[in-house]
Amino acid sequence: MTLETPLLLSGAPGSPYTRKMLSVLRYRHIPYRFLLSGHNVPAGLPTPKVALLPTFYLKDGDGAYEAAVDSTPLIRRFERAFTGRHVVPADPVIEFIDYLLEDYADEWLTKAMFHYRWHYKTDIDRAAAILPLWRNITASNDTLAQMSKLFSERQISRLYVVGSNETTAPVIEASYQRFLDAMTAHLEVQPFLMGRRPGGSDFGVFGQLTQLTHFDPTPMEETLARSPRVFAWVDVMEDLSGLDPTDGDWMQRDAIPETIRGLLGEVGRVYVPALIANAKALAAGSDKVETEIDGKPWVQQPFPYQGKCLQWLCEKREALTPADRKTMDSVLEGTGVEALFS
């Protein structure tokens, strides 16, 4: 299926998923036209069923525009629509690792992004002052004051969605610090998660880090103190249009560095128990997820979408051939991720 280019999308600089997809498009040399959300989106374009950023307005041949959201399936749709410079590894074992780490970035690392932005006063003040200006740079000071108040109150009130609260704050922050350490160790071995060329997981991590390392003051300070290497990597990932990848640049299944297992260990330590507890709460029809993560209490509202994430991960593992599944299981053994499939 071909798609009309330039691709049309709307988003915002403060949206990690917008930054993720813009970086993918630059790397893959896919022409695009970026529309600033709420500012210059033409009338008459369709509205997505769920209002998320970025929203792509895709047109196939002579058909009507279709509003599409959700970065992970969009990446795979573009893999089929455009040739060359792919971001999904061809080896199914490496592709599974890539998918898992992208899912972790999109669904767990984003907890740190929302938490830091709307938990600390310094971060709240910066976000409240800047984010409304991206929607209307010429707004009056009185209008901006009203917009800032409404926007920050709305976002703070929605922290429950990602699970950020006084109980979970220590878990989220400790996890982010361990992630920085694990990512630092990995970048000492190879320049991207998936080898000498980026996979979907690289762009997923990058999207969240554009906010955590380069916008929100508290995690930015933490990152600079803990890992200048990760901070610099985010700048590198912004525009990889000049990278000249080859098939041999993918990480090889017989040479997966131990640093990948270090990152998978963090996935198993925090994201896996959150997924399992969430799935149990959804199955029981409970209105609360209560569990223990990293030896500390965790409580949040059930999240139906992450119930689907667990289902998709299980289906993806089952789709592997028996030989590939055996190889994959040997990589995951001892990381805690294997608990998802037991």
C-alpha positions in Angstrom: 0.0 0.0 0.0 1.4 3.4 -1.0 0.8 6.6 0.9 0.7 10.0 -0.5 3.7 12.2 0.4 4.5 14.5 2.0 2.9 12.8 4.9 0.7 15.2 6.9 0.9 15.2 10.7 0.0 17.4 13.6 1.9 17.5 16.9 3.8 19.6 19.4 7.4 20.0 20.6 6.4 18.9 24.1 4.9 15.6 22.9 7.5 12.8 23.2 5.6 10.7 20.6 5.6 13.7 18.1 9.4 14.0 18.5 9.8 10.2 18.2 7.9 10.1 14.8 9.5 13.2 13.4 12.9 11.6 14.0 11.8 8.4 12.3 10.6 10.4 9.3 13.9 12.3 9.0 16.0 9.1 9.4 13.9 7.2 6.8 13.9 10.1 4.3 10.1 10.2 4.2 8.9 13.6 3.1 6.5 15.2 5.6 4.6 18.4 6.4 4.4 19.2 10.1 1.4 21.0 11.4 1.6 22.6 14.9 -1.3 21.2 16.9 -4.1 23.7 17.6 -2.4 26.3 15.5 -2.3 25.6 11.7 -4.2 22.4 11.1 -6.4 22.9 8.0 -10.2 22.6 8.4 -11.9 19.6 7.0 -9.3 17.0 8.1 -10.8 14.0 9.9 -10.7 13.6 13.7 -9.1 10.5 15.2 -11.2 8.3 17.5 -8.8 9.0 20.3 -7.2 12.5 20.3 -3.5 11.8 20.6 -0.3 13.5 19.4 1.0 13.1 16.8 -2.0 12.6 14.6 -1.2 11.6 11.0 -3.5 12.4 8.2 -2.8 9.6 5.7 -4.1 9.4 2.1 -3.8 6.3 0.0 -4.1 7.1 -3.7 -7.4 8.8 -4.5 -8.9 8.0 -1.2 -10.0 10.3 1.6 -7.7 11.4 4.4 -7.6 9.0 7.4 -6.6 10.2 10.9 -4.2 7.7 12.4 -2.5 7.7 15.8 -0.3 5.4 17.9 3.4 5.5 17.0 4.3 1.8 17.2 1.8 0.5 14.6 2.4 3.6 12.5 6.1 2.8 12.4 5.3 -0.7 11.1 2.8 0.7 8.6 5.5 3.0 7.2 7.8 0.0 7.0 5.4 -1.6 4.5 4.7 1.6 2.6 8.2 2.9 2.1 11.4 1.0 1.2 14.9 1.5 2.5 16.4 2.7 5.8 14.1 0.4 7.8 13.8 0.7 11.6 12.4 -2.8 12.2 15.2 -5.4 12.3 14.8 -8.3 9.9 16.0 -10.9 12.4 12.9 -11.9 14.4 14.8 -12.4 17.6 16.4 -8.9 17.4 13.0 -7.5 16.3 11.3 -8.9 19.4 13.9 -7.2 21.6 13.4 -4.0 19.7 9.6 -4.2 20.1 9.9 -4.9 23.8 12.2 -2.0 24.5 10.1 0.3 22.4 7.0 -0.8 24.4 8.9 -0.2 27.6 9.9 3.4 26.5 6.4 4.2 25.3 4.5 2.8 28.3 6.9 2.9 31.3 9.6 5.5 30.6 6.7 7.9 29.8 5.7 7.6 33.5 8.9 9.3 34.4 8.3 12.0 31.8 4.8 12.8 33.1 5.8 12.4 36.7 8.7 14.8 36.6 6.9 17.4 34.5 3.9 17.7 36.8 5.2 16.6 40.2 7.8 19.3 41.0 7.0 23.0 41.2 10.0 24.1 39.1 9.0 21.7 36.4 5.3 22.6 36.6 6.1 26.3 36.3 8.3 25.8 33.2 5.8 23.6 31.5 2.9 25.9 32.3 4.8 28.9 31.0 6.1 27.3 27.7 3.7 24.7 26.5 0.7 27.1 25.9 3.0 29.4 23.9 3.6 26.6 21.4 -0.1 26.7 20.6 -0.3 30.5 20.4 3.0 32.4 20.3 1.3 35.8 20.0 -1.2 35.3 22.9 -1.6 38.2 25.3 -0.1 37.8 28.8 -3.6 37.7 30.3 -4.6 34.9 27.9 -1.4 33.0 28.5 -1.9 33.2 32.3 -5.4 31.7 31.9 -4.1 29.0 29.5 -1.2 28.1 31.8 -3.5 27.7 34.7 -6.0 25.6 32.9 -3.4 23.5 31.2 -1.4 22.7 34.3 -4.4 21.9 36.4 -5.7 19.5 33.7 -2.4 17.7 33.3 -1.8 17.4 37.1 -5.3 16.0 37.5 -4.5 13.3 34.9 -1.3 12.0 36.6 -3.4 9.1 37.8 -3.5 7.8 34.2 0.2 7.1 34.1 0.4 6.1 37.8 2.3 9.0 39.2 1.3 9.7 42.8 3.0 10.1 46.2 3.1 6.3 46.6 4.7 5.6 43.3 7.0 8.6 43.0 10.0 6.8 44.6 9.6 3.8 42.3 9.4 6.0 39.2 12.4 8.1 40.1 14.7 5.2 41.1 13.8 3.4 37.9 14.7 6.5 35.8 18.1 6.7 37.5 18.8 3.0 36.9 17.7 3.4 33.3 20.2 6.2 32.9 23.0 4.0 34.3 22.0 1.0 32.1 21.7 3.2 28.9 25.1 4.8 29.7 26.7 1.4 29.9 25.1 0.4 26.6 26.2 3.5 24.8 29.8 2.7 25.7 29.4 -0.5 23.6 27.4 0.5 20.6 25.8 3.8 19.4 22.2 2.6 19.2 20.1 0.1 21.1 19.9 -2.1 18.0 23.5 -1.9 17.0 25.2 0.6 14.6 21.8 1.7 13.3 18.6 2.6 15.1 15.5 0.5 15.6 12.0 1.5 16.8 13.2 1.2 20.4 15.9 3.9 19.8 13.2 6.3 18.6 10.9 5.4 21.4 13.5 6.1 24.1 14.6 9.2 22.2 11.1 10.6 22.3 10.7 10.4 26.0 14.2 11.7 26.6 13.6 14.8 24.5 11.5 15.9 27.4 13.3 14.3 30.4 16.8 15.5 29.3 16.2 18.7 27.4 13.1 20.4 28.7 12.0 19.5 32.3 14.5 21.0 34.8 14.6 18.2 37.5 15.3 15.2 35.2 17.5 17.3 33.0 19.7 18.1 36.0 19.7 14.4 37.1 20.7 13.4 33.6 23.5 15.9 33.2 24.9 14.8 36.6 24.5 11.1 36.0 25.0 10.7 32.3 26.4 13.4 29.9 26.6 10.5 27.4 22.8 10.0 27.3 22.2 13.7 27.1 24.5 13.9 24.1 22.9 10.8 22.5 19.5 12.6 22.5 21.0 15.4 20.4 22.5 12.8 18.0 19.1 11.1 17.6 17.3 14.3 16.7 18.3 14.1 13.0 19.8 10.9 11.6 19.1 11.7 8.0 22.8 11.7 7.2 23.4 8.2 8.6 24.2 5.6 6.0 23.1 2.3 7.4 23.8 -1.2 6.1 22.2 -4.6 6.8 25.3 -5.5 8.7 24.8 -2.7 11.2 22.0 -4.5 13.0 22.9 -6.1 16.3 23.5 -9.9 15.7 21.6 -12.5 17.7 24.9 -14.4 18.5 26.6 -11.2 19.7 23.9 -9.5 21.9 25.9 -7.4 24.4 25.4 -7.9 28.1 24.3 -4.2 28.3 21.1 -5.2 26.4 20.4 -7.7 29.2 21.1 -4.9 31.7 18.3 -2.8 30.0 16.0 -5.8 29.9 16.7 -6.4 33.6 15.2 -2.9 34.3 12.2 -3.8 32.1 11.7 -7.0 34.1 12.2 -5.2 37.4 9.5 -2.5 37.0 7.5 -2.7 33.8 6.8 -6.4 33.8 5.2 -6.5 37.3 3.2 -3.4 36.4 1.8 -5.1 33.3 1.0 -8.3 35.1 -0.8 -6.4 38.0 -2.7 -4.2 35.5 -3.9 -7.3 33.6 -5.1 -9.0 36.8 -7.0 -5.8 37.8 -8.6 -5.5 34.4 -9.6 -9.2 34.4 -11.1 -8.8 37.9 -13.0 -5.7 37.0 -11.2 -3.8 39.7 -10.9 -0.1 39.8 -7.5 -0.1 41.4 -4.1 -1.7 40.6 -2.3 -2.6 43.8 1.0 -4.4 43.8 4.6 -4.2 44.8 7.3 -3.0 42.4 11.0 -3.1 43.3 10.1 -3.8 46.9 7.9 -0.8 47.2 4.1 -0.3 47.0 2.5 0.6 43.7 -1.1 1.8 43.3 -2.8 3.3 40.2 -5.9 3.1 38.1 -6.1 0.2 35.7 -5.0 1.1 32.1 -6.9 -0.9 29.4 -4.3 0.0 26.7 -1.5 -1.5 28.6 -3.6 -4.7 28.9 -3.4 -4.7 25.1 0.3 -4.2 25.3 0.7 -7.4 27.3 -1.5 -9.3 24.9 0.5 -8.1 21.9 3.8 -9.0 23.5 2.5 -12.5 24.2 1.2 -12.9 20.7 4.4 -11.7 19.2 6.4 -14.2 21.2 4.0 -17.0 20.2 4.4 -16.0 16.5 8.1 -16.8 16.7 9.2 -20.2 15.3 10.1 -22.7 18.0 13.8 -22.3 17.3 13.6 -18.4 17.5 11.4 -18.6 20.6 14.0 -20.8 22.3 16.8 -18.3 21.4 14.6 -15.4 22.6 13.8 -17.2 25.9 17.5 -17.7 26.5 18.2 -14.0 26.1 15.3 -13.1 28.5 16.3 -15.7 31.1 17.1 -14.1 34.4 16.0 -10.6 33.4 12.5 -10.9 34.9 10.9 -10.4 31.5 10.3 -14.1 31.3 7.6 -13.7 33.9 5.3 -12.2 31.2 5.2 -15.5 29.4 5.1 -18.0 32.3 
